[in-house]
Each structure stands twice: as structure tokens, then as C-alpha cells.
Amino acid sequence: MHDKFCIIDLEYIMHGSYNWSKNAMSNNETLATALDKDFVKKFADEFMFLYNAHKHD
């Protein structure tokens, strides 16, 4: 499973395996959304961790 996420305005999260392409409509992809600032913060923290861990790669 390859999870992706999109954070909008630190208030809204979209996450799952969904690929943003035409093929995604015919694949078994997942996409969940949430409008929950505390939940979004967990993803924002994870993004910053990944960014900082790999910014010099």
C-alpha cells in the first residue's frame, strides 16, 4: 500500500492510496477525508518529519 495525503489550509485532509489520474477510477483505490484540525495536525507533523528527513537527498 502506498499512502498519500493532501493537507488544505491546515484544516482539511485527504488521504489514502488514491492516485490522481484517470486510471484511479478503475483501480481499487481508497480516499478518506476529514475536517478536523487535530487530525490534520498529525499529518502536518508527519509531512514535516518526512520533509526534514529527506530534504538533503
Buried (B, 14 or more C-beta within 10 A) or exposed (E): EEEEBBBEEEEBBBBBBBBEEEEEEEEEBEBEEBEEEEEBBEBBEEEEEEEEEEEEE
